[in-house]
């Protein structure tokens, strides 16, 4: 399962942002969309698992690891940040 699939399973960025707000975390949909490039921060895994039945810690971990192992495009902001 990819990060994008996990986000969809959790109801999409709008539902994730709403659930985070209920927990007192203010976040934008754009921040959630960026997870597809940077991975889901572990501080948000609990909310994702509550929203996405069947998604557990190991699935999020594996999706994050797969993303981090993927080759970077020249214009990827992860590459730019790493070179700074």
C-alpha positions in Angstrom: 0.0 0.0 0.0 1.4 3.4 -0.9 1.1 6.7 1.0 -1.5 7.9 -1.5 -3.5 4.8 -1.0 -3.4 5.1 2.8 -4.5 8.8 2.5 -7.5 7.7 0.3 -8.3 4.8 2.8 -8.4 7.4 5.6 -11.0 9.4 3.6 -8.7 11.8 1.9 -7.0 15.0 2.9 -10.2 16.8 3.9 -11.2 14.0 6.4 -7.7 13.8 7.8 -7.5 17.5 8.4 -10.9 17.5 10.1 -9.8 14.6 12.4 -6.5 16.4 13.2 -8.5 19.5 14.1 -10.6 17.5 16.6 -7.4 16.4 18.2 -6.2 20.0 18.4 -3.7 19.8 15.5 -4.1 22.5 12.9 -3.0 21.3 9.5 -3.8 22.2 5.8 -4.9 19.8 3.1 -1.7 20.8 1.3 0.4 19.4 4.2 -1.4 16.1 3.9 -0.8 16.0 0.1 2.9 16.5 0.8 3.0 13.3 2.7 2.9 11.5 -0.7 6.4 13.0 -1.2 7.8 12.9 2.3 6.0 10.2 4.1 3.4 10.3 6.9 5.0 11.7 10.1 4.8 9.2 12.9 3.0 11.7 15.2 0.0 11.4 12.9 -0.1 7.6 12.5 -2.7 7.2 15.3 -5.2 9.4 13.6 -4.6 7.7 10.2 -5.2 4.3 11.8 -8.4 5.5 13.4 -9.7 6.8 10.0 -8.5 3.9 7.8 -9.8 0.5 9.0 -7.3 -2.2 8.3 -4.3 0.2 8.1 -1.8 -0.5 10.9 1.6 0.8 12.0 3.5 -1.7 9.9 1.7 -0.7 6.7 2.4 3.0 7.3 6.0 2.2 8.1 6.5 0.1 5.0 4.9 2.8 2.8 7.2 5.4 4.3 10.2 3.2 3.8 9.3 2.5 0.2 8.9 6.2 -0.5 12.3 7.0 1.1 14.0 4.3 -1.0 12.5 5.5 -4.3 14.9 7.4 -6.6 14.6 11.2 -6.5 13.7 13.3 -9.5 15.9 16.3 -10.3 13.1 18.7 -9.3 12.1 16.8 -6.1 12.2 19.1 -3.1 13.6 16.2 -1.0 16.7 16.4 -3.2 16.8 20.2 -2.9 16.5 20.0 0.9 19.2 17.3 1.2 21.7 19.4 -0.8 21.1 22.5 1.3 
